[in-house]
Amino acid sequence: MKAITVLLLALFCVATCLAVNNQVHLALTGKATEMAVSWFSTVPLDAALVSYFSNMSDHHSVTGFSATFNKPSGYAHHAVLTNLKPSTKYHYRVRAEHNTWTDTYTFWTANETWTGPWMVPVYGDMGVNSSQNTIMQLNKLVKASQDRKLAEGMPFILHVGDISYANDRPSHEYEYIWNLWFQLMSNTLNYMPYMVMPGNHEKESGKPFLHYSQYFVDYNYRFKMPLATPLPQERTEHNYYGTPRNMYWSFDYQNVHFVAISTETGYKHSPDEHVDFANQMAWLEKDLEAASRNRHRVPWVIVMGHRPLYSTSDSKYILDQTPILQAAIEDLLHKNEVDLFLCGHVHAYERTYPVYKNKTVQESYHSYNKKGIVVITAGAAGDIEGLSHGWVKAEWSAVRYGKRETYGLLHVLSDSRLQWDLYESTTNKLFDTITITK
């Protein structure tokens, strides 16, 4: 059987010498039997086709949908693979330009009966500059995860906003930087579901302003998160808004309910309050209430957004925004006993004690009584703007660090224990660790 699979792989890879970098990447849909596949092309395709198999008798293909936000920039393609078998390694490739196929990549599906610990890499604010060490560490983790047991132990990656930093360049480089980021991340994106949320750098191009790029267009077209509906084949001012797109989403994975929100839009006095991607706050309230009712089955609730709920950065820009976000969501998170808030935006690392209304609830993370929330800022994966070093004092701030690029690993140890580790990207040395129990 192994020899047949190897032969099938060889046949499957015919013509890949003609393949180009197509920005192939994966995402979870919220269903254990599905996987979303996305890619990009510079010209239209006859069909957004994905071919995939787990063994010789299990060969399938699926046609997805294609859309463009600006024809000269290219075409985004998305397809969802369905009826996948649990705990199974799949091989897949996508239709590329000029009737060619991409290289063949692999992914593992979830093991729905998995009861062991698992972990998720977490970071924000990663561009194409100063990120090489973080990318190197991610590539090592993803390569190791191709082993079955390790795959079950690291099912996806979380990027909490600010992707590529394309808008920090002149606008004639905007699409080039987006494309370069996907290329630099290809050894991770081709093999591991990559879950994202919007940051301020996804909003639009640099100067001179490209009108088509306004309001998170590249971000919403290039990725496909769990609530995303098919995009208009050609974007206009009248067919882009009114749905969540990729701005917010949630799903359960094993014993954790993950909630991603847009800290850029969708609440009072948000940076782009006037942009309508449907009613995020009404959705968030309903989602968290449902998660609270489901705690007996999924005991952990983790909310993620780009901007920090709490921060001691000395940037006036940061300090002015955090009270606005607190006013919008802190009571809602508190009411529903959210366990952890993950964020970026500040190009440094910060960990709080359990905090509520700017007061430390307790200085321990053990048996913590749900009267506060732990906020972890992990925004130092590496970008063109550099690291943040300045701080103000606050009683609820436990650890701060902004000297080197870093990334985090969130370990889900059991229904009552989480572990958070922070690593320096250059040395891969452990810098900070805590265990949260309840």
C-alpha positions, 0 to 999 in steps of 0.5 A: 500500500505504501508503494502505491501511495508513493507512485500516486504521489509521483503521478500527482506531481506531474507538471509541478515544475511549471508551478509558481508560488500561488500563496496556497494556505489553509484554514479551519472552518469550524467543522472537524470534517472540513478544511478551507484551501485558498490561493491566488493567481495573476490571471483568471482560472477556468475553475478554482479546483482542488484535487486531494486524496488520503490513499489511492481509493480516496481521490477527490476534487472540489471546485471553489469560487474565485473573486477579484478586488482589482483585476490588475492585482490578481484573483483570489480562490477559495474552496472547502474540502468536506467529508474528511476523515478524522486524524488522517493525512491528506495530500492536496494541490490546486489548479494554477495558471496556464492549466498547471498544478501547484506542488503537492502539500499535506495536512492532517485533519483533527482527531475528534477523540484526542484527549491529550494536551495540545498547543497553538502558536500565537503572535501578531504584527509580523511583516516581511522585515525582521521576521525571519527568526520567527518564521524559522521557528514556525517552520520548525514547528510545522515540519515537526507537526507532520508526524501524526502525534505531533499534528494532533498536538499542534492543529493550527496557528493564530496571527492576531492582526497586522499581516505583511505591513504592505501599507508601510510601503509606497502604494506601488509596492502594496500588492508586491509586499502582500505577495512576498509575505505569502511567499516567505510564509509558504513552508508554514501556510501550505501545511498548517491551518492559519487563522487570522484577524484584522489589524490596523495595517490591513485597512488600506494601502500606503500613499499615494492611496489606492482607492480599491484597497480601502477597508480591509479589501486585500485581507478579506479577499485573500483569506477565508475564515469561518464566517466568511461568505463567498465574495463578490466576483468583482468588488463594488461599493455596493456589494462588499459590506453588510456581512462579517467577511473575515472581520470576526469569527469563532469556533470550538476546537476540542475544549476551547471556544476561540473568538476573534473580533475586529478591534478596528470596526464594529463598536462605538468610537472604534477606529473605523466605526462607520464601516459596516461589516454587519453588527459585530457587537450583537454577534459577540454578545450572542456568541459569548452567551452560547459559549457560557451555556456550553461550558460543561462541554467546552470549558475554556473561552478565549477572545482575540483581537488586534488591539490590546484590552490593557497595555502599559505602552507609553504611546499616546496612540495606544493609551487613548485607544485602550479605554475605548475598547474596554468600554465596548467589550470589557463588561461583556467579557467579564459577564461571560467569564472569558478566561484569556484575551490575546492581542498584539498591536504593541510591538512588544510582549506584556502579560497582565495579572487577572484584571478588571476595571483597571484593578488587579483581581489577584496576583496568582493565576491559580484557581483564579476566580473569574472576576478578572481577565488575563491579557497577553500582548504578543505583538513582537513577531517582527516588522518594518516598524521595529520593537516598542520599548517605552512603558508607563506604570500600572499595578496590573502589569506583571511582565513586559519585554520589548528587546527582541522578537518573540512568539508565544505557545498556548498549551491546552493541558486539560479542562482546568489547566492552560499554559502560556510560554513566550520564546525569543525568536532568535535563540528560541529560549523560553523567556516567560511561562505561566499556568492558569488553572480553574 
